[in-house]
């Protein structure tokens, strides 16, 4: 790595550290932490519910493996797509849209659970 790249990174990091903290930044950070905790809980809970799901739906061991893996594959594909979209439309807009979609599908899941 050349000296100019390293110096440029130092200047960018210094500039980010000097940005003022404001209510929108704290709100966005809180929303991101809450969504991360919800996603981590979702990923952790699938391991607990897999034996129940396997018995209820007569899943083979290979099908249980697919169910356990598909959430992480979705996260990986979503991260790749959202990374590109963040570059195109901006991070803030991308985060807000993803939070709205996450919330909407959470509501759909709750509504579908009563069926």
Backbone as CSV, one residue per row, in Angstrom:
resi,resn,N_x,N_y,N_z,CA_x,CA_y,CA_z,C_x,C_y,C_z
1,UNK,0.851,-1.164,0.000,0.000,0.000,0.000,0.899,1.231,0.000
2,UNK,0.583,2.165,-0.848,1.425,3.360,-0.921,1.088,4.329,0.208
3,UNK,1.995,5.277,0.387,1.827,6.253,1.466,0.591,7.121,1.240
4,UNK,0.267,7.438,-0.005,-0.882,8.313,-0.249,-2.189,7.628,0.108
5,UNK,-2.298,6.336,-0.150,-3.517,5.622,0.227,-3.670,5.575,1.733
6,UNK,-2.595,5.305,2.440,-2.645,5.257,3.890,-2.975,6.636,4.460
7,UNK,-2.335,7.680,3.911,-2.611,9.037,4.356,-4.050,9.435,4.083
8,UNK,-4.569,9.014,2.951,-5.962,9.312,2.607,-6.914,8.633,3.583
9,UNK,-6.626,7.398,3.954,-7.471,6.691,4.920,-7.438,7.383,6.275
10,UNK,-6.295,7.862,6.671,-6.185,8.556,7.952,-7.014,9.830,7.923
11,UNK,-6.965,10.571,6.809,-7.742,11.809,6.715,-9.237,11.518,6.736
12,UNK,-9.670,10.464,6.073,-11.088,10.112,6.065,-11.543,9.713,7.464
13,UNK,-10.742,8.876,8.138,-11.095,8.462,9.494,-11.135,9.672,10.424
14,UNK,-10.194,10.592,10.285,-10.165,11.789,11.114,-11.410,12.623,10.872
15,UNK,-11.827,12.741,9.626,-13.024,13.526,9.286,-14.282,12.872,9.865
16,UNK,-14.374,11.553,9.780,-15.540,10.866,10.326,-15.621,11.023,11.838
17,UNK,-14.481,11.010,12.507,-14.466,11.181,13.956,-14.897,12.582,14.367
18,UNK,-14.691,13.553,13.518,-15.033,14.929,13.850,-16.474,15.288,13.509
19,UNK,-17.207,14.400,12.858,-18.607,14.702,12.531,-19.406,14.899,13.803
20,UNK,-20.304,15.881,13.811,-21.104,16.103,15.021,-22.142,15.003,15.200
21,UNK,-22.373,14.637,16.436,-23.425,13.680,16.745,-24.741,14.438,16.821
22,UNK,-25.775,13.853,16.242,-27.066,14.518,16.232,-28.160,13.481,16.462
23,UNK,-29.383,13.954,16.652,-30.503,13.045,16.894,-30.718,12.067,15.741
24,UNK,-30.680,12.521,14.476,-30.858,11.538,13.389,-29.790,10.450,13.372
25,UNK,-28.553,10.809,13.703,-27.488,9.805,13.714,-27.711,8.814,14.845
26,UNK,-28.078,9.301,16.033,-28.366,8.400,17.146,-29.574,7.518,16.844
27,UNK,-30.604,8.085,16.211,-31.791,7.314,15.856,-31.442,6.216,14.858
28,UNK,-30.656,6.565,13.837,-30.252,5.586,12.829,-29.405,4.490,13.468
29,UNK,-28.485,4.868,14.334,-27.642,3.869,14.995,-28.481,2.953,15.875
30,UNK,-29.442,3.514,16.589,-30.326,2.702,17.428,-31.159,1.749,16.588
31,UNK,-31.693,2.245,15.473,-32.488,1.393,14.582,-31.641,0.255,14.018
32,UNK,-30.402,0.529,13.670,-29.523,-0.513,13.142,-29.190,-1.559,14.206
33,UNK,-28.943,-1.114,15.430,-28.629,-2.056,16.508,-29.837,-2.936,16.811
34,UNK,-31.020,-2.338,16.859,-32.236,-3.109,17.127,-32.485,-4.124,16.010
35,UNK,-32.328,-3.708,14.753,-32.542,-4.656,13.651,-31.503,-5.769,13.678
36,UNK,-30.258,-5.456,14.048,-29.230,-6.484,14.161,-29.587,-7.484,15.259
37,UNK,-30.059,-6.987,16.394,-30.446,-7.889,17.490,-31.622,-8.778,17.106
38,UNK,-32.577,-8.219,16.383,-33.719,-9.019,15.936,-33.260,-10.100,14.962
39,UNK,-32.386,-9.728,14.040,-31.881,-10.714,13.065,-31.055,-11.787,13.761
40,UNK,-30.246,-11.406,14.733,-29.444,-12.390,15.477,-30.343,-13.324,16.277
41,UNK,-31.407,-12.790,16.859,-32.357,-13.628,17.581,-33.046,-14.595,16.633
42,UNK,-33.391,-14.112,15.453,-34.029,-14.958,14.446,-33.100,-16.098,14.032
43,UNK,-31.836,-15.774,13.782,-30.876,-16.820,13.403,-30.639,-17.806,14.543
44,UNK,-30.610,-17.324,15.769,-30.415,-18.218,16.905,-31.624,-19.087,17.191
45,UNK,-32.812,-18.539,16.967,-34.043,-19.273,17.275,-34.290,-20.426,16.308
46,UNK,-33.784,-20.323,15.094,-34.055,-21.379,14.116,-33.465,-22.702,14.586
47,UNK,-32.336,-22.665,15.251,-31.739,-23.901,15.774,-32.592,-24.543,16.856
48,UNK,-33.264,-23.720,17.623,-34.134,-24.235,18.678,-35.413,-24.844,18.090
49,UNK,-35.938,-24.239,17.038,-37.206,-24.684,16.469,-37.069,-25.750,15.393
50,UNK,-35.865,-26.009,14.905,-35.703,-26.992,13.829,-36.207,-28.386,14.192
51,UNK,-35.930,-28.924,15.380,-36.473,-30.251,15.692,-38.012,-30.280,15.670
52,UNK,-38.629,-29.216,16.152,-40.092,-29.149,16.140,-40.615,-29.065,14.708
53,UNK,-39.966,-28.240,13.895,-40.378,-28.114,12.495,-40.175,-29.421,11.740
54,UNK,-39.061,-30.089,12.005,-38.777,-31.349,11.320,-39.841,-32.396,11.641
55,UNK,-40.253,-32.455,12.889,-41.281,-33.423,13.277,-42.644,-33.041,12.692
56,UNK,-42.991,-31.767,12.755,-44.296,-31.289,12.292,-44.474,-31.480,10.789
57,UNK,-43.426,-31.207,10.018,-43.530,-31.257,8.565,-42.849,-32.482,7.958
58,UNK,-42.444,-33.454,8.781,-41.793,-34.681,8.315,-40.605,-34.376,7.399
59,UNK,-39.698,-33.533,7.865,-38.547,-33.134,7.072,-37.422,-34.155,7.208
60,UNK,-36.762,-34.418,6.094,-35.581,-35.272,6.120,-34.402,-34.448,6.654
61,UNK,-33.319,-35.124,7.072,-32.156,-34.367,7.553,-31.601,-33.386,6.523
62,UNK,-31.629,-33.746,5.239,-31.122,-32.819,4.225,-32.036,-31.602,4.092
63,UNK,-33.327,-31.804,4.241,-34.258,-30.678,4.186,-34.085,-29.761,5.398
64,UNK,-33.793,-30.337,6.555,-33.526,-29.535,7.755,-32.269,-28.697,7.525
65,UNK,-31.276,-29.264,6.876,-30.065,-28.510,6.554,-30.347,-27.340,5.629
66,UNK,-31.226,-27.539,4.656,-31.596,-26.444,3.754,-32.318,-25.348,4.525
67,UNK,-33.239,-25.727,5.408,-33.969,-24.729,6.199,-33.006,-23.937,7.079
68,UNK,-32.018,-24.599,7.656,-31.061,-23.919,8.529,-30.135,-22.997,7.740
69,UNK,-29.868,-23.329,6.497,-28.913,-22.583,5.692,-29.540,-21.429,4.923
70,UNK,-30.798,-21.552,4.549,-31.398,-20.606,3.621,-31.444,-19.183,4.171
71,UNK,-31.591,-19.023,5.470,-31.599,-17.677,6.051,-30.250,-16.996,5.854
72,UNK,-29.173,-17.729,6.076,-27.843,-17.151,5.883,-27.549,-16.864,4.421
73,UNK,-28.061,-17.687,3.524,-27.898,-17.426,2.097,-28.648,-16.143,1.731
74,UNK,-29.843,-15.979,2.287,-30.599,-14.753,2.048,-29.874,-13.523,2.554
75,UNK,-29.247,-13.638,3.704,-28.476,-12.518,4.248,-27.300,-12.193,3.330
76,UNK,-26.639,-13.225,2.816,-25.492,-13.020,1.947,-25.891,-12.351,0.628
77,UNK,-26.961,-12.823,0.017,-27.435,-12.236,-1.238,-27.923,-10.808,-0.993
78,UNK,-28.658,-10.621,0.098,-29.141,-9.280,0.425,-28.016,-8.298,0.683
79,UNK,-26.951,-8.755,1.318,-25.805,-7.879,1.576,-25.127,-7.465,0.276
80,UNK,-25.016,-8.388,-0.663,-24.394,-8.054,-1.946,-25.245,-7.052,-2.725
81,UNK,-26.548,-7.277,-2.743,-27.441,-6.373,-3.472,-27.499,-5.014,-2.787
82,UNK,-27.621,-5.010,-1.470,-27.726,-3.728,-0.778,-26.420,-2.950,-0.838
83,UNK,-25.289,-3.624,-0.906,-24.017,-2.923,-1.067,-23.975,-2.142,-2.360
84,UNK,-24.439,-2.766,-3.423,-24.505,-2.070,-4.714,-25.509,-0.922,-4.658
85,UNK,-26.681,-1.183,-4.075,-27.699,-0.134,-3.994,-27.243,1.044,-3.136
86,UNK,-26.490,0.772,-2.085,-25.968,1.859,-1.253,-25.043,2.760,-2.056
87,UNK,-24.257,2.169,-2.947,-23.386,2.974,-3.790,-24.192,3.810,-4.777
88,UNK,-25.311,3.274,-5.249,-26.100,3.969,-6.269,-27.002,5.038,-5.658
89,UNK,-27.786,4.693,-4.640,-28.785,5.628,-4.109,-28.400,6.240,-2.773
90,UNK,-27.368,5.764,-2.139,-26.938,6.312,-0.853,-27.277,5.375,0.293
91,UNK,-26.435,5.417,1.311,-26.605,4.510,2.453,-27.850,4.807,3.257
92,UNK,-28.088,6.068,3.518,-29.210,6.431,4.378,-30.537,5.972,3.776
93,UNK,-30.739,6.266,2.519,-31.982,5.852,1.855,-32.094,4.330,1.803
94,UNK,-30.990,3.665,1.548,-30.994,2.203,1.478,-31.330,1.589,2.838
95,UNK,-30.777,2.150,3.911,-31.072,1.628,5.250,-32.536,1.844,5.591
96,UNK,-33.071,3.026,5.290,-34.483,3.288,5.598,-35.406,2.349,4.829
97,UNK,-35.133,2.145,3.554,-35.980,1.250,2.757,-35.880,-0.179,3.273
98,UNK,-34.675,-0.621,3.623,-34.532,-1.988,4.130,-35.238,-2.154,5.473
99,UNK,-35.201,-1.125,6.318,-35.912,-1.195,7.600,-37.424,-1.255,7.375
100,UNK,-37.928,-0.494,6.406,-39.363,-0.541,6.100,-39.773,-1.908,5.567
101,UNK,-38.966,-2.474,4.696,-39.268,-3.803,4.157,-39.216,-4.844,5.274
102,UNK,-38.204,-4.767,6.138,-38.073,-5.691,7.259,-39.299,-5.610,8.165
103,UNK,-39.713,-4.382,8.473,-40.892,-4.192,9.322,-42.169,-4.685,8.666
104,UNK,-42.316,-4.419,7.371,-43.517,-4.855,6.662,-43.623,-6.377,6.643
105,UNK,-42.530,-7.044,6.364,-42.577,-8.502,6.350,-42.743,-9.080,7.758
106,UNK,-42.285,-8.357,8.768,-42.554,-8.777,10.143,-44.045,-8.728,10.447
107,UNK,-44.704,-7.659,9.980,-46.156,-7.540,10.153,-46.878,-8.632,9.380
108,UNK,-46.427,-8.908,8.151,-47.033,-9.985,7.354,-46.894,-11.329,8.041
109,UNK,-45.745,-11.562,8.652,-45.521,-12.835,9.359,-46.472,-12.967,10.540
110,UNK,-46.682,-11.879,11.270,-47.601,-11.923,12.400,-49.025,-12.161,11.925
111,UNK,-49.413,-11.497,10.859,-50.766,-11.673,10.324,-50.965,-13.081,9.775
112,UNK,-49.935,-13.635,9.172,-50.025,-14.975,8.615,-50.021,-16.062,9.673
113,UNK,-49.521,-15.754,10.859,-49.452,-16.761,11.925,-50.830,-17.133,12.440
114,UNK,-51.815,-16.235,12.288,-53.171,-16.521,12.773,-53.957,-17.401,11.816
115,UNK,-53.451,-17.612,10.627,-54.185,-18.409,9.621,-54.153,-19.880,9.938
